[in-house]
């Protein structure tokens, strides 16, 4: 029996992802040896509010973070933005996210998103002036995503996400490129059963460069001032693999509960298990009310002494979507919460869906 074209494409994508896992998979002994860990931070309110458990069911622009295959189910045009107080108010770190998705053709969707981290003004100190008072600097961390996803059939979709990673201060910078690959398969009478595999943050090692790693000194033999550049080590990206499943409980036309489970194999930290639920109620002239909750478990998460993750696992959130105008444009307002040892993390976002 001949395989369909869509099945063959999905089979090839799955093979690429699983084979890559053997290359990039790691263990707890490698914890702390990766860089660019901002790639692990979900900037979006909806998907983060149920612990990222919706890897197999996520649709639209937020799929760029979880599983790029879900981008294929975006509406004609989707615009989202979000702001997060990362690690609570004590850290004074702000995350800003913005994204745009546009359907291209009948089955393809292109998406772009930007996440930036604002650390505020940090005092400049030197060995001669450890107390500072000589000015401030601002670190700039930016992730740019350029993605394309496609529905190969009514049940199979896949996508590719190209990431540009940049970390910089005034005189030192590191930048590079990473790739995400994802596939999704839906089955059942109403496509209520979904499976997905997503490989994230695969790329070459990064290395810092710039005047900040140079050192001026006097040559003791000639008395001439010379500049020498210090050697720096490169660092790996925090690659990971999601294996996910979800099920939609369809109670009636207005009530739906989606339960999701994800196993995450991290190359440079402990493996994680994500469990979450999303309840959707549609009513009041087609307004949508959505409630979410989730938990991320990893070994030692309940141990206050030996815990290695600042996030304590619990998350929850709410969304309201309502139509405006005659063209069924949907406006959405999102709120998400994540618990951490430094305080509650709050995400507020909004979206516009043009159909």
Residue frames as qw, qx, qy, qz and C-alpha x, y, z in Angstrom:
[[0.000, 0.888, 0.459, 0.000, 0.00, 0.00, 0.00],
 [0.420, 0.457, -0.017, 0.784, 1.38, 3.39, -1.00],
 [0.307, -0.519, -0.447, 0.661, 1.86, 5.99, 1.70],
 [0.167, 0.925, 0.325, 0.109, 0.14, 9.33, 1.28],
 [0.439, 0.586, -0.145, 0.666, 2.31, 12.38, 0.65],
 [0.352, -0.759, 0.154, -0.526, 1.32, 13.98, 3.97],
 [0.907, -0.415, 0.070, -0.011, 2.18, 10.81, 5.91],
 [0.828, 0.233, -0.070, 0.504, 5.58, 10.57, 4.24],
 [0.155, 0.711, -0.161, 0.667, 6.36, 14.21, 5.07],
 [0.606, -0.677, 0.156, -0.389, 5.36, 13.71, 8.69],
 [0.973, -0.158, -0.007, 0.167, 7.39, 10.51, 8.90],
 [0.630, 0.441, -0.146, 0.622, 10.51, 12.32, 7.66],
 [0.147, -0.736, 0.182, -0.635, 10.00, 15.19, 10.13],
 [0.819, -0.524, 0.092, -0.213, 9.50, 12.77, 13.01],
 [0.929, 0.068, -0.080, 0.354, 12.65, 10.89, 12.04],
 [0.365, 0.609, -0.195, 0.676, 14.66, 14.09, 12.02],
 [0.415, -0.707, 0.178, -0.544, 13.41, 15.04, 15.47],
 [0.924, -0.371, 0.065, -0.063, 13.93, 11.67, 17.12],
 [0.839, 0.233, -0.117, 0.478, 17.41, 11.26, 15.62],
 [0.152, 0.697, -0.209, 0.669, 18.33, 14.73, 16.84],
 [0.679, -0.665, 0.054, -0.306, 17.31, 13.77, 20.37],
 [0.941, -0.163, -0.041, 0.293, 20.16, 11.25, 20.59],
 [0.552, 0.448, -0.093, 0.697, 22.57, 14.04, 19.64],
 [0.041, -0.583, 0.138, -0.800, 21.36, 16.78, 21.95],
 [0.738, -0.575, -0.282, -0.215, 19.87, 14.89, 24.92],
 [0.221, 0.540, -0.585, 0.563, 21.73, 15.39, 28.16],
 [0.631, -0.413, -0.638, 0.158, 21.46, 14.79, 31.88],
 [0.395, -0.901, -0.177, -0.023, 21.38, 16.60, 35.22],
 [0.714, -0.363, 0.094, 0.591, 25.19, 16.60, 35.45],
 [0.406, 0.312, 0.313, 0.800, 25.25, 19.17, 32.61],
 [0.142, -0.882, -0.448, -0.024, 22.96, 21.59, 34.47],
 [0.275, -0.883, 0.028, 0.380, 24.24, 25.14, 34.43],
 [0.517, -0.267, 0.504, 0.638, 26.61, 24.60, 31.49],
 [0.338, 0.572, 0.583, 0.467, 24.28, 26.02, 28.82],
 [0.085, -0.256, -0.093, 0.958, 23.73, 29.67, 27.99],
 [0.287, -0.079, -0.400, -0.867, 20.97, 31.74, 26.41],
 [0.041, -0.272, -0.929, 0.248, 18.51, 30.25, 28.91],
 [0.333, 0.342, 0.184, -0.859, 16.04, 33.02, 28.07],
 [0.393, 0.116, -0.711, -0.572, 15.09, 30.67, 25.21],
 [0.255, -0.227, -0.931, 0.130, 13.32, 28.58, 27.88],
 [0.106, 0.337, 0.474, -0.807, 11.09, 31.44, 29.05],
 [0.137, 0.557, 0.750, 0.330, 7.57, 31.47, 27.66],
 [0.062, -0.039, -0.096, 0.993, 6.62, 35.14, 27.11],
 [0.361, -0.275, -0.507, -0.733, 2.94, 34.45, 26.29],
 [0.430, -0.230, 0.448, -0.749, 0.07, 34.64, 28.76],
 [0.859, 0.019, -0.096, -0.503, -2.16, 31.84, 27.43],
 [0.843, 0.210, -0.493, 0.040, 0.21, 28.93, 26.87],
 [0.272, 0.354, -0.669, 0.594, 2.26, 29.64, 30.02],
 [0.475, -0.328, 0.310, -0.756, -0.81, 29.77, 32.27],
 [0.941, -0.144, 0.100, -0.289, -1.38, 26.02, 32.04],
 [0.653, -0.521, 0.522, 0.172, 2.25, 25.05, 32.38],
 [0.211, 0.545, -0.659, -0.473, 2.93, 24.69, 28.66],
 [0.505, 0.026, 0.854, -0.121, 0.85, 21.49, 28.69],
 [0.636, 0.614, 0.299, -0.360, -0.86, 22.45, 25.42],
 [0.188, -0.490, 0.652, 0.546, 2.03, 21.52, 23.12],
 [0.226, 0.153, 0.898, 0.346, -0.18, 19.16, 21.08],
 [0.138, 0.712, 0.688, -0.014, -3.31, 21.33, 21.04],
 [0.131, -0.648, -0.047, 0.749, -1.98, 24.88, 20.77],
 [0.491, 0.626, 0.495, 0.349, -3.10, 26.91, 17.77],
 [0.123, 0.975, 0.123, 0.137, -1.96, 30.20, 16.31],
 [0.313, 0.815, -0.324, 0.364, 0.91, 32.52, 17.01],
 [0.526, -0.674, 0.454, -0.249, 1.75, 31.34, 20.54],
 [0.990, 0.060, 0.121, 0.050, 2.73, 28.00, 18.97],
 [0.494, 0.740, -0.356, 0.286, 6.04, 29.61, 17.98],
 [0.221, -0.638, 0.629, -0.385, 7.22, 28.97, 21.53],
 [0.733, -0.199, 0.567, -0.318, 5.63, 25.57, 22.27],
 [0.598, 0.106, 0.750, 0.262, 5.27, 23.69, 18.99],
 [0.081, 0.397, -0.313, -0.859, 5.59, 25.56, 15.70],
 [0.008, 0.215, 0.894, 0.393, 3.30, 23.06, 13.95],
 [0.013, 0.649, 0.688, -0.325, 0.35, 24.70, 15.72],
 [0.003, 0.462, -0.123, -0.879, 1.00, 27.93, 13.80],
 [0.005, -0.091, -0.791, -0.605, -0.67, 26.28, 10.80],
 [0.127, -0.601, -0.788, -0.036, -4.07, 26.71, 12.49],
 [0.096, -0.367, -0.191, 0.905, -3.88, 30.50, 12.85],
 [0.397, 0.758, 0.463, -0.229, -6.68, 32.62, 11.44],
 [0.564, 0.748, 0.153, 0.314, -6.15, 34.92, 8.46],
 [0.291, 0.606, -0.326, 0.665, -4.20, 37.45, 10.53],
 [0.693, -0.622, -0.347, 0.110, -3.27, 37.29, 14.20],
 [0.226, 0.640, -0.329, 0.657, -1.53, 39.93, 16.33],
 [0.726, -0.589, -0.346, 0.074, -0.57, 39.39, 19.96],
 [0.212, 0.629, -0.428, 0.613, 1.43, 41.16, 22.64],
 [0.770, -0.526, -0.358, 0.042, 2.26, 40.39, 26.27],
 [0.089, 0.702, -0.451, 0.544, 4.14, 41.82, 29.22],
 [0.853, -0.323, -0.402, 0.076, 5.50, 39.79, 32.14],
 [0.243, -0.829, 0.412, -0.289, 7.17, 40.73, 35.43],
 [0.800, 0.208, -0.557, 0.083, 9.69, 37.92, 35.35],
 [0.569, -0.061, -0.662, 0.485, 10.44, 36.25, 38.73],
 [0.341, -0.761, -0.511, 0.210, 8.11, 38.63, 40.54],
 [0.042, 0.979, 0.056, 0.190, 8.54, 42.24, 41.51],
 [0.630, -0.689, 0.224, 0.278, 11.75, 41.61, 43.46],
 [0.717, 0.025, 0.410, 0.563, 13.80, 41.00, 40.30],
 [0.153, 0.782, 0.000, -0.604, 12.60, 44.13, 38.46],
 [0.189, -0.173, 0.770, 0.584, 12.95, 42.25, 35.14],
 [0.590, 0.473, 0.242, -0.608, 10.31, 42.84, 32.45],
 [0.388, 0.058, 0.816, 0.424, 9.56, 40.58, 29.48],
 [0.441, 0.543, 0.043, -0.713, 7.94, 42.11, 26.41],
 [0.416, 0.071, 0.848, 0.322, 6.57, 39.97, 23.59],
 [0.475, 0.555, 0.011, -0.683, 5.03, 40.88, 20.25],
 [0.378, -0.041, 0.862, 0.336, 4.03, 38.70, 17.31],
 [0.541, 0.460, -0.087, -0.699, 2.28, 38.65, 13.95],
 [0.454, 0.040, 0.869, 0.192, 0.97, 35.68, 11.95],
 [0.468, 0.485, -0.162, -0.720, -0.34, 35.82, 8.39],
 [0.787, 0.196, 0.584, -0.032, -1.93, 33.06, 6.38],
 [0.140, 0.563, -0.560, -0.592, -0.19, 32.46, 3.04],
 [0.382, 0.081, -0.824, -0.412, -2.20, 30.38, 0.63],
 [0.737, -0.331, -0.341, -0.481, -4.79, 27.85, 1.69],
 [0.901, -0.302, -0.301, 0.081, -2.66, 25.69, 4.03],
 [0.648, 0.118, -0.289, 0.695, 0.40, 27.76, 5.00],
 [0.302, -0.938, -0.160, -0.054, 1.00, 30.36, 7.69],
 [0.553, 0.370, -0.299, 0.684, 4.02, 32.59, 8.29],
 [0.504, -0.828, -0.247, -0.004, 4.77, 34.06, 11.70],
 [0.448, 0.443, -0.343, 0.697, 7.23, 36.44, 13.31],
 [0.564, -0.787, -0.243, -0.061, 7.66, 37.27, 16.99],
 [0.345, 0.553, -0.415, 0.635, 10.06, 39.22, 19.17],
 [0.684, -0.664, -0.294, 0.068, 10.80, 38.79, 22.87],
 [0.336, 0.596, -0.353, 0.638, 12.99, 41.25, 24.74],
 [0.646, -0.520, -0.463, 0.313, 14.12, 41.36, 28.36],
 [0.040, 0.807, -0.099, 0.581, 14.45, 44.66, 30.21],
 [0.697, -0.230, -0.507, 0.452, 16.79, 44.49, 33.21],
 [0.250, -0.954, -0.155, 0.063, 16.70, 48.19, 33.98],
 [0.275, 0.835, -0.365, 0.306, 19.76, 50.36, 34.64],
 [0.903, -0.304, -0.153, 0.263, 22.70, 48.55, 36.27],
 [0.205, -0.935, 0.249, 0.145, 25.53, 50.57, 37.90],
 [0.737, 0.531, -0.338, 0.247, 28.95, 50.34, 36.25],
 [0.630, -0.724, 0.276, 0.055, 31.72, 49.17, 38.59],
 [0.648, 0.586, -0.449, 0.186, 35.44, 48.56, 38.05],
 [0.796, -0.185, -0.408, 0.408, 38.25, 47.11, 40.12],
 [0.306, 0.176, -0.230, 0.907, 39.40, 50.65, 40.82],
 [0.341, -0.143, 0.142, -0.918, 35.87, 51.93, 41.56],
 [0.160, -0.185, -0.970, -0.005, 33.93, 49.01, 43.08],
 [0.119, 0.465, 0.591, -0.648, 31.31, 51.36, 44.50],
 [0.347, 0.620, 0.627, 0.319, 30.30, 52.58, 41.05],
 [0.029, -0.851, -0.195, 0.487, 28.98, 56.14, 40.70],
 [0.177, -0.408, 0.518, 0.730, 30.40, 56.31, 37.19],
 [0.474, 0.220, -0.411, -0.747, 27.25, 55.63, 35.20],
 [0.716, 0.069, 0.609, -0.335, 24.96, 52.74, 34.27],
 [0.165, 0.237, -0.785, -0.548, 24.47, 50.21, 31.47],
 [0.758, 0.138, 0.246, -0.588, 21.52, 48.24, 30.11],
 [0.313, -0.115, 0.914, 0.232, 21.80, 44.58, 29.11],
 [0.610, 0.342, -0.154, -0.698, 19.81, 43.80, 25.96],
 [0.325, -0.030, 0.943, 0.068, 18.51, 40.22, 25.49],
 [0.577, 0.392, -0.067, -0.713, 16.44, 39.69, 22.34],
 [0.425, 0.052, 0.888, 0.168, 14.96, 36.61, 20.64],
 [0.473, 0.411, -0.200, -0.753, 13.51, 36.95, 17.12],
 [0.542, 0.106, 0.834, -0.009, 11.44, 34.11, 15.62],
 [0.439, 0.402, -0.390, -0.702, 10.74, 33.63, 11.91],
 [0.444, 0.003, 0.885, -0.142, 8.47, 30.64, 11.29],
 [0.534, 0.172, -0.462, -0.687, 6.49, 28.80, 8.65],
 [0.403, 0.015, 0.874, -0.271, 3.93, 26.05, 9.27],
 [0.453, 0.155, -0.542, -0.690, 1.71, 24.06, 6.95],
 [0.747, 0.033, 0.516, -0.417, -1.23, 21.68, 7.12],
 [0.019, 0.287, -0.862, -0.417, -0.29, 18.66, 5.02],
 [0.309, -0.328, -0.829, -0.332, -3.73, 17.12, 5.53],
 [0.490, -0.643, -0.212, -0.549, -6.76, 17.53, 7.77],
 [0.839, -0.529, -0.125, 0.006, -4.94, 15.69, 10.55],
 [0.795, -0.171, 0.028, 0.581, -1.21, 16.38, 10.07],
 [0.170, 0.972, -0.038, 0.159, 0.72, 19.65, 10.29],
 [0.796, -0.178, -0.049, 0.577, 4.38, 20.56, 10.60],
 [0.092, 0.988, 0.023, 0.120, 6.50, 23.66, 10.94],
 [0.727, 0.088, -0.150, 0.664, 9.98, 25.18, 11.13],
 [0.219, -0.970, -0.108, 0.002, 11.03, 28.11, 13.30],
 [0.647, 0.347, -0.183, 0.654, 14.29, 30.01, 12.79],
 [0.453, -0.853, -0.205, 0.156, 15.49, 31.89, 15.90],
 [0.439, 0.598, -0.238, 0.627, 17.94, 34.74, 16.13],
 [0.669, -0.638, -0.303, 0.233, 19.44, 35.00, 19.61],
 [0.352, 0.621, -0.182, 0.676, 21.23, 38.11, 20.85],
 [0.606, -0.707, -0.264, 0.252, 22.70, 39.00, 24.25],
 [0.487, 0.492, -0.056, 0.720, 24.60, 42.26, 24.65],
 [0.336, -0.801, -0.222, 0.442, 25.83, 44.99, 26.95],
 [0.180, 0.938, -0.104, -0.278, 27.68, 48.13, 25.88],
 [0.128, 0.748, -0.626, -0.182, 30.98, 46.40, 25.08],
 [0.201, -0.179, 0.962, 0.042, 30.30, 42.62, 24.93],
 [0.709, 0.244, -0.027, -0.661, 27.93, 40.71, 22.69],
 [0.263, -0.089, 0.949, 0.149, 26.99, 37.16, 21.70],
 [0.647, 0.358, 0.036, -0.672, 24.61, 36.23, 18.91],
 [0.136, -0.157, 0.944, 0.255, 23.64, 33.16, 16.96],
 [0.621, 0.064, -0.351, -0.698, 20.91, 31.16, 15.26],
 [0.305, -0.046, 0.917, -0.253, 18.80, 28.24, 16.46],
 [0.441, -0.025, -0.625, -0.643, 16.05, 26.10, 14.92],
 [0.522, 0.031, 0.675, -0.521, 12.79, 24.57, 16.17],
 [0.348, 0.039, -0.776, -0.525, 10.99, 21.74, 14.37],
 [0.420, 0.053, 0.683, -0.595, 7.53, 20.45, 15.25],
 [0.322, -0.112, -0.775, -0.533, 4.81, 18.11, 14.00],
 [0.442, 0.024, 0.543, -0.714, 1.25, 17.50, 15.14],
 [0.256, -0.102, -0.878, -0.391, -1.22, 14.70, 14.46],
 [0.480, -0.004, 0.379, -0.791, -4.96, 14.79, 15.25],
 [0.277, -0.088, -0.912, -0.291, -7.36, 11.87, 15.18],
 [0.129, 0.343, 0.759, -0.538, -10.81, 10.89, 16.43],
 [0.232, 0.658, 0.697, 0.166, -14.29, 11.64, 15.17],
 [0.026, 0.981, 0.180, 0.070, -13.92, 15.34, 16.03],
 [0.545, 0.544, -0.333, 0.544, -10.09, 15.47, 16.02],
 [0.537, -0.789, 0.050, -0.293, -10.30, 15.44, 19.80],
 [0.863, -0.369, 0.186, 0.290, -7.14, 13.32, 20.23],
 [0.408, 0.875, -0.232, 0.120, -3.84, 15.00, 19.41],
 [0.850, -0.309, 0.108, 0.413, -0.18, 14.00, 19.53],
 [0.312, 0.930, -0.151, 0.124, 2.87, 16.16, 18.94],
 [0.807, -0.222, 0.021, 0.546, 6.66, 16.17, 18.93],
 [0.172, 0.971, -0.023, 0.166, 8.65, 19.39, 19.13],
 [0.779, -0.106, -0.069, 0.614, 12.43, 19.80, 19.07],
 [0.017, -0.988, -0.115, -0.098, 13.60, 23.22, 20.24],
 [0.236, -0.918, 0.308, 0.079, 16.73, 25.39, 20.42],
 [0.882, 0.006, 0.303, 0.361, 19.03, 23.37, 18.18],
 [0.355, 0.923, -0.098, 0.114, 22.01, 25.44, 17.06],
 [0.692, 0.338, -0.354, 0.530, 25.75, 25.97, 17.10],
 [0.547, -0.523, -0.367, 0.540, 27.49, 27.12, 20.30],
 [0.090, 0.950, 0.107, 0.279, 27.67, 30.86, 21.01],
 [0.682, -0.151, -0.195, 0.689, 30.67, 32.89, 22.15],
 [0.110, -0.945, -0.187, 0.243, 31.02, 36.38, 23.59],
 [0.609, 0.210, 0.135, 0.753, 33.19, 38.99, 21.88],
 [0.016, -0.932, -0.214, -0.291, 33.88, 42.71, 22.13],
 [0.237, 0.662, -0.379, 0.601, 36.03, 45.30, 23.82],
 [0.632, -0.618, 0.175, -0.433, 34.78, 44.23, 27.23],
 [0.967, -0.207, 0.088, 0.117, 36.94, 41.12, 27.20],
 [0.617, 0.556, -0.205, 0.518, 40.08, 43.08, 26.30],
 [0.626, -0.713, -0.113, 0.295, 42.64, 44.15, 28.89],
 [0.364, 0.840, -0.207, 0.345, 45.10, 47.05, 28.66],
 [0.786, -0.556, 0.050, 0.267, 48.49, 46.62, 30.36],
 [0.089, 0.905, -0.402, -0.109, 52.00, 47.98, 30.31],
 [0.907, 0.257, -0.268, 0.198, 54.67, 45.83, 28.73],
 [0.632, -0.740, 0.095, 0.209, 57.32, 45.60, 31.51],
 [0.734, -0.064, 0.312, 0.600, 60.14, 45.35, 28.98],
 [0.344, 0.399, 0.351, 0.774, 59.25, 48.20, 26.63],
 [0.028, -0.357, -0.382, 0.852, 56.97, 50.36, 28.76],
 [0.258, -0.034, -0.474, -0.841, 54.47, 50.45, 25.91],
 [0.562, 0.120, 0.501, -0.647, 50.74, 50.14, 26.61],
 [0.195, 0.079, -0.873, -0.439, 49.39, 47.01, 24.92],
 [0.703, -0.018, 0.165, -0.692, 45.94, 45.50, 24.61],
 [0.075, 0.134, -0.984, -0.090, 45.37, 41.77, 25.02],
 [0.684, -0.137, -0.234, -0.677, 42.14, 39.89, 24.50],
 [0.434, -0.259, 0.786, -0.357, 41.11, 37.33, 27.07],
 [0.250, -0.014, -0.905, -0.343, 40.08, 33.89, 25.93],
 [0.587, -0.037, 0.326, -0.740, 36.40, 33.06, 26.42],
 [0.246, 0.046, 0.967, 0.043, 34.63, 29.72, 26.36],
 [0.399, -0.118, -0.511, -0.752, 31.75, 29.04, 24.04],
 [0.377, 0.044, 0.732, -0.565, 28.44, 27.83, 25.44],
 [0.005, 0.238, 0.908, 0.344, 25.72, 25.49, 24.18],
 [0.436, -0.211, -0.142, -0.863, 22.09, 26.37, 23.64],
 [0.402, -0.074, 0.763, -0.501, 19.48, 24.76, 25.95],
 [0.456, 0.064, -0.681, -0.570, 18.05, 22.25, 23.46],
 [0.434, 0.008, 0.741, -0.513, 15.06, 20.15, 24.49],
 [0.252, -0.100, -0.824, -0.498, 12.41, 17.76, 23.17],
 [0.535, 0.021, 0.392, -0.748, 8.66, 17.82, 23.90],
 [0.205, -0.131, -0.923, -0.298, 6.56, 14.67, 23.49],
 [0.299, 0.075, 0.362, -0.880, 2.93, 15.60, 24.01],
 [0.137, -0.354, -0.874, -0.303, -0.66, 14.39, 23.92],
 [0.253, 0.069, 0.323, -0.909, -4.05, 15.96, 24.62],
 [0.027, -0.396, -0.901, -0.177, -7.73, 15.08, 24.65],
 [0.250, -0.150, -0.033, -0.956, -10.78, 17.32, 24.15],
 [0.061, 0.384, 0.878, -0.280, -13.83, 16.52, 26.27],
 [0.166, -0.174, -0.360, -0.901, -16.70, 17.94, 24.20],
 [0.155, 0.276, 0.779, -0.541, -19.64, 18.28, 26.60],
 [0.399, 0.735, 0.538, -0.103, -21.83, 20.28, 24.18],
 [0.495, 0.688, 0.208, 0.489, -21.54, 23.08, 21.64],
 [0.093, -0.917, 0.078, -0.379, -20.66, 25.63, 24.34],
 [0.587, -0.698, 0.395, -0.114, -18.48, 23.68, 26.77],
 [0.853, 0.370, -0.332, 0.162, -15.13, 22.02, 26.15],
 [0.570, -0.737, 0.362, 0.039, -12.35, 20.79, 28.43],
 [0.734, 0.542, -0.386, 0.135, -8.90, 20.06, 27.02],
 [0.736, -0.608, 0.285, 0.087, -6.46, 18.02, 29.12],
 [0.612, 0.697, -0.358, 0.109, -2.82, 18.03, 28.05],
 [0.808, -0.498, 0.245, 0.198, 0.29, 16.09, 29.06],
 [0.520, 0.781, -0.323, 0.123, 3.88, 16.76, 27.98],
 [0.848, -0.369, 0.106, 0.365, 7.14, 14.98, 28.70],
 [0.271, 0.935, -0.217, 0.071, 10.10, 17.34, 28.27],
 [0.890, -0.125, 0.022, 0.438, 13.62, 15.99, 27.85],
 [0.006, 0.988, -0.150, -0.032, 16.06, 18.82, 28.64],
 [0.786, 0.416, -0.295, 0.350, 19.67, 18.64, 27.52],
 [0.350, 0.388, -0.442, 0.729, 21.05, 20.80, 30.31],
 [0.363, -0.289, 0.444, -0.766, 18.60, 20.45, 33.19],
 [0.341, 0.060, 0.894, -0.285, 16.21, 17.98, 34.78],
 [0.130, -0.267, -0.787, -0.541, 13.51, 16.37, 32.68],
 [0.295, 0.079, 0.354, -0.884, 10.00, 17.68, 33.29],
 [0.005, 0.406, 0.899, 0.165, 6.40, 16.45, 33.23],
 [0.189, 0.036, 0.029, -0.981, 3.66, 18.96, 32.39],
 [0.037, -0.461, -0.885, -0.048, -0.01, 18.41, 33.15],
 [0.099, 0.211, 0.154, -0.960, -2.70, 21.01, 32.55],
 [0.210, 0.553, 0.805, 0.053, -6.27, 21.71, 31.60],
 [0.049, 0.085, -0.159, -0.982, -8.08, 24.38, 29.61],
 [0.195, 0.544, 0.794, -0.186, -11.84, 24.89, 29.97],
 [0.002, -0.016, -0.340, -0.940, -13.66, 26.89, 27.28],
 [0.208, 0.595, 0.714, -0.305, -17.20, 28.26, 27.55],
 [0.071, 0.101, 0.413, 0.903, -18.75, 30.04, 24.60],
 [0.055, -0.688, -0.721, 0.063, -21.89, 32.07, 25.13],
 [0.085, -0.784, -0.199, 0.582, -23.25, 35.57, 25.61],
 [0.517, 0.831, 0.000, -0.204, -23.39, 36.29, 21.87],
 [0.880, 0.372, -0.128, 0.264, -20.33, 34.16, 21.08],
 [0.086, -0.819, 0.490, -0.286, -17.96, 35.61, 23.66],
 [0.846, 0.053, -0.508, 0.149, -15.48, 33.02, 24.91],
 [0.446, -0.762, 0.364, -0.297, -14.43, 32.57, 28.54],
 [0.831, 0.248, -0.471, 0.159, -11.38, 30.38, 29.02],
 [0.547, -0.734, 0.351, -0.194, -9.86, 29.18, 32.32],
 [0.769, 0.383, -0.488, 0.154, -6.57, 27.32, 32.59],
 [0.561, -0.703, 0.411, -0.149, -4.41, 25.65, 35.23],
 [0.857, 0.347, -0.368, 0.098, -1.32, 23.47, 35.10],
 [0.624, -0.700, 0.343, 0.053, 1.65, 22.06, 36.93],
 [0.626, 0.603, -0.484, 0.103, 5.24, 21.35, 35.87],
 [0.827, -0.519, 0.215, -0.017, 6.93, 18.61, 37.87],
 [0.600, 0.571, -0.522, 0.206, 10.62, 17.80, 37.98],
 [0.793, -0.206, -0.480, 0.313, 12.75, 15.81, 40.39],
 [0.456, -0.181, -0.369, 0.789, 13.30, 17.75, 43.64],
 [0.052, -0.547, -0.281, -0.787, 10.66, 20.42, 42.93],
 [0.584, -0.707, -0.303, -0.257, 9.20, 19.99, 46.46],
 [0.754, -0.304, -0.226, 0.536, 12.60, 20.20, 48.19],
 [0.019, -0.997, -0.072, -0.025, 13.16, 23.78, 49.36],
 [0.504, -0.695, 0.394, 0.328, 16.85, 23.11, 50.03],
 [0.484, -0.195, 0.698, 0.490, 17.90, 21.22, 46.90],
 [0.533, 0.726, 0.422, -0.103, 15.47, 22.68, 44.36],
 [0.477, -0.170, 0.392, 0.768, 17.32, 23.77, 41.20],
 [0.099, 0.506, 0.552, 0.656, 14.47, 25.69, 39.55],
 [0.039, 0.034, 0.311, -0.949, 13.17, 29.06, 40.73],
 [0.583, -0.121, -0.299, -0.745, 9.72, 28.16, 39.35],
 [0.341, -0.164, 0.815, -0.440, 7.74, 26.01, 41.78],
 [0.126, 0.114, 0.956, 0.238, 5.48, 24.46, 39.13],
 [0.199, 0.624, 0.704, -0.275, 1.99, 25.90, 39.62],
 [0.022, -0.064, 0.321, 0.945, 0.35, 28.10, 36.97],
 [0.212, 0.614, 0.741, -0.172, -3.13, 29.38, 36.15],
 [0.058, -0.164, 0.239, 0.955, -4.86, 31.96, 33.97],
 [0.381, 0.629, 0.598, -0.319, -7.97, 33.42, 32.37],
 [0.138, -0.042, 0.488, 0.861, -8.88, 34.75, 28.92],
 [0.403, 0.627, 0.500, -0.442, -11.85, 36.54, 27.43],
 [0.200, 0.003, 0.623, 0.756, -12.44, 36.64, 23.65],
 [0.338, 0.642, 0.532, -0.437, -15.24, 38.66, 22.12],
 [0.473, 0.419, 0.538, 0.558, -16.23, 39.56, 18.53],
 [0.018, 0.659, 0.109, -0.744, -16.27, 43.11, 17.19],
 [0.230, 0.437, -0.443, -0.748, -17.61, 44.45, 13.91],
 [0.830, 0.295, 0.088, -0.464, -19.35, 42.55, 11.15],
 [0.631, 0.525, -0.566, -0.078, -16.30, 40.62, 9.91],
 [0.929, -0.325, -0.179, -0.012, -16.05, 38.44, 13.05],
 [0.364, 0.574, -0.500, 0.536, -12.82, 40.03, 14.21],
 [0.762, -0.521, -0.376, 0.081, -12.00, 38.65, 17.66],
 [0.039, 0.736, -0.405, 0.541, -10.40, 40.69, 20.44],
 [0.832, -0.291, -0.456, 0.120, -8.83, 38.81, 23.33],
 [0.182, -0.778, 0.404, -0.444, -7.53, 39.76, 26.77],
 [0.854, -0.010, -0.501, 0.140, -5.27, 37.29, 28.58],
 [0.330, -0.758, 0.435, -0.357, -3.91, 36.90, 32.10],
 [0.875, 0.064, -0.467, 0.108, -1.46, 34.28, 33.31],
 [0.456, -0.766, 0.374, -0.256, 0.16, 33.46, 36.66],
 [0.819, 0.188, -0.501, 0.209, 3.22, 31.37, 37.48],
 [0.647, -0.759, 0.065, -0.034, 4.56, 30.71, 40.98],
 [0.651, 0.469, -0.405, 0.439, 8.23, 31.10, 41.84],
 [0.658, -0.377, -0.428, 0.492, 10.41, 31.22, 44.94],
 [0.275, -0.039, -0.066, 0.958, 10.93, 34.98, 44.38],
 [0.304, 0.381, 0.306, -0.818, 7.23, 35.83, 44.06],
 [0.609, 0.510, 0.595, -0.123, 4.32, 35.51, 41.68],
 [0.205, -0.151, 0.541, 0.802, 4.93, 35.99, 37.95],
 [0.414, 0.637, 0.485, -0.433, 2.09, 37.86, 36.24],
 [0.243, 0.008, 0.621, 0.745, 1.59, 38.03, 32.46],
 [0.374, 0.652, 0.393, -0.529, -0.93, 40.33, 30.80],
 [0.238, -0.096, 0.676, 0.691, -1.57, 40.16, 27.07],
 [0.526, 0.548, 0.255, -0.599, -3.92, 40.96, 24.26],
 [0.356, -0.012, 0.798, 0.486, -4.66, 39.70, 20.78],
 [0.516, 0.498, -0.001, -0.696, -6.51, 40.54, 17.59],
 [0.445, 0.058, 0.857, 0.254, -7.71, 37.78, 15.25],
 [0.433, 0.459, -0.172, -0.756, -8.85, 38.80, 11.78],
 [0.610, 0.130, 0.782, -0.002, -10.83, 36.10, 9.99]]
